[in-house]
Amino acid sequence: MLLLFTVMKLKIPAAVCYIMVIMSGVNFLNTPLNLATMSLERYIAICFPLRHADLCRVERSRIVIFVNWMLALLPYVMDMYFLLTSKQIIIFSQTVSCSRDALIFTSAQTTIRTLAHTIYFILVGSAILFTYIKIMLESRKVTADKASVSKARKTVTLHAVQLGLCLGAFAYPLLEALLNKLNDWLRENLSYVNFFIFMLIPRFLSPLIYGLRDETLRSYMKRYMPCYSSKISTAAGCK
């Protein structure tokens, strides 16, 4: 929606825009935190299999999910504090072209944003690198359950790829600044490409890949594929 508002040059109330920016930003920061959590879960499953059932109970999973959301929300709580205490609070009575940059009025807001992105992504990158190395080392020791270790290694690799795409989102503002120098048609079309590559694809990979890897879901998907259905009908007719 933020992308569409920008491309269509629509102005909305600043208060509504700020809520949308917070929702977008929290989801943006929550994605790498979830990747780190999933990688750590795979690390526990491979390196501490006897403790996995106890450490990764549903109750604890809920707590971790809640903590991830709170950590993602924290920078925006601080941002709101500095914005409300500044003399620019009158902006909420106006309409703006909705974007994150349109709501930054103090250097403290910029500092918080930069520090949050840097710290979170360094921590997440370190967690994924640590778990990948540990799983690789464990795979050399394991002789029985090679399939499980290989699956865990591929999972962590997937998380690393997603994290790389998320890190690429840091280039988004720079690319947008460069696109603004181009003509309107080229700028608008490249903005869509920029948005899909750095914002949507990292969040799209996990549901797609995990969905396709799930045998039950995959069987239902095949049932509704036209080519698969025709094979079933032909086979049934032959019988």
N, C-alpha and C positions, 0 to 999 in steps of 0.2 A: 504493500500500500504506500509506503514511503517513497519507493521508486516511482510508482505511478503518479503520485502527487508532484514529485520533482519534474518528471518528464512533461506532465500536462500543465505545469506551472500554476497549480491550484494553491490558494491560500486558505488555511484553516485556523481556528482559534489556537493561540499559543499554548494554552493549558492542555488542550486535546493533543496537540503535537508533542508536548513534553511527555505525556503518558505513553504515547506510541513509541517515542524514542527510548524511554525506559524499558518498555516491553521488548523492543528489538534488541537493545543493548544487553539486557539480562540473558536473553536467549543466545546471543552471540558469545558471551563469556561462559555460559553454562555448557556449551557444546564441548570445548576442550576439557573442562572439568569432568564431564561424563566419560570422555575417552580415557582419561587418566584412571578413573575409577574402574572401568571395564578392564583395562590392562592390568591393574593391580589384582583384580579378581582372578584373571587367568594365571598370573604369577603365583598366587596362593594355591590355586587348583593344581598346578604342576609341581611346585617346589614344596608345598606343605599339604599334600592330598589328605592326610589324616585329620587335619584341622580345618579343612575347607568347609565342611558342613556346619561346623560351629561358628567360624568367623564370618561366613557369608549367609547367615540366616536372613529370612525375609524382614524381620524386625530391624535388623542392623542395616539392611539395604535401604529401608525407608528413611532411616536416620541419615545415611550418607547422601541420599537424594535431597533431603531437606537442607543439609549443610551445603551442598553444591549450589542450591538455589540462593541460599543466604549469602554465600561468598560472591556469587554473581551480582546480587543486589547491592552489596555493600558499597561499591564505588559510586553507585547512583544515589544512595542515601546521602553520602558525603557531598556529592555534586548538588543535590537538592538543598542541603544545608547552606552551602556557599552561595547558591543562587537566591535563596529566600532572604539571606542576610545582606545581600548586596542591594544597591540602590536601583537595580534594574528590574525589580519585581513588577513594575508597571507593565512590563512586556506581556504578562499573562492576560491583560485586558485587550490585547491587539491580535491581529491576524498576521500569520507569517507563512512564507514558503517553507514547509516543514522539512527540516534536516537537523542533524546533530549540531552542526556548526552554527546554525541560526540561533541556538540557545546557549552558546558559550559567550559569557561576558566578562569573566575574570580569568586571570592567569592560573589561579588555583584549580579551576575546573579543568583546564588543559593539562596541568600537572597530574591531577588525579587520574585522568583518562589514560595518559601515557604510562604512568607507574602501574596502574592496574593491568593494562594489557601486557606490559613487559614482564611483570612479576608472575602473573598467572601462566603466561605461555612458556616462560622459562621453567617454572615448576612442573608444568604438564609435560613439556619436552623431556625434562630430566627423568620424570617418572616412567615415561614410555621407553626411553633409551635404557634405563635401569632394568625394567622388566624384560625387555627384549634380550639383553645380554644374559640375564639370569636364566631365561628360558633356553637360550642357545647353549649355555654351559650345562644345564640340566639334561638337555637332549643327548649330549655326548655320554652321559652316565647311564641313562635309561636304556635298557635293552628289551623290555617287555612291551610297554605301551607307547610305541613309536608314533602311532596314528594320533593319539591324544596330544602328544608334544608337538607334532607337526601342525595340527589344527590350531593349537594355542599360538605357535609362532606366526602362522598366517594371520590370525586375529590381531595380534599386536602390530604386525606389519601394516595391516589395514588401518589401524588406529594412527600409525605414524604418517601414512599417506593423507588421511583426513586432517591430521594436525598440520601437515605441510600446507594443505589448501586453506586451512583456517589462518595460518600465519600469513598466507598470501593476501588475506584481507587487509593487512596493514598497508599494502600497496594501493588499496582501493582509493583513498583520498588523493594520493599522488596522481593516479591515473585519471581520476575525475578532473583534477586541475589541468592536466594536459588536454583532456577531451574538450574542455571549455574553450580552447583556442581553435577548435575545428569548426566547420560549418554545422548548422543545426541538424541536418539529416544524419550526418555521420556521427555526430556527438550522441544523439539520442539512441541510435542503433548500437553503437559501441557500449553505451551505458548498460543496455540490457545484457550484452555479452559479459561485461565486467561483473554485473550483479550475479548472474547465473553461475559463473565460474568460482567466484570467491565467497559468495554468500549461500547459495542454495545447494550446490553440489556436495560440499562437506556434510550437510545435514541430510542429504538424500541417500548417500552411500550406505550407511548402516542399515536403515529399514529395508533397502533393496537387497543387499547381500545377505543379511540375516534371514530375510523372508525367503529368498531363493534356496538358502541352505536348510531350511526347515522342511522336513519330508512331508508333513501333513499339509502345510500351506502350499508346497510345490505340487502336490497331487491335486489339490483343488484348482490351482491355476491351470494345470494341464487340462482339467476337465472342461474348462471354459475356452480353451484355445480352439479356433475353428479347425485347424489341420488335425489336431488330436481327436476332436469330436468325430470328424469324418472317418478316421481310422477305426474308431470304436463302432460306428454305424456299419462300416463295411465288414468288419469282423463279425458283428452280430448277424448281418444278412447271410454271410457264408455259413454260419452255424445253422 
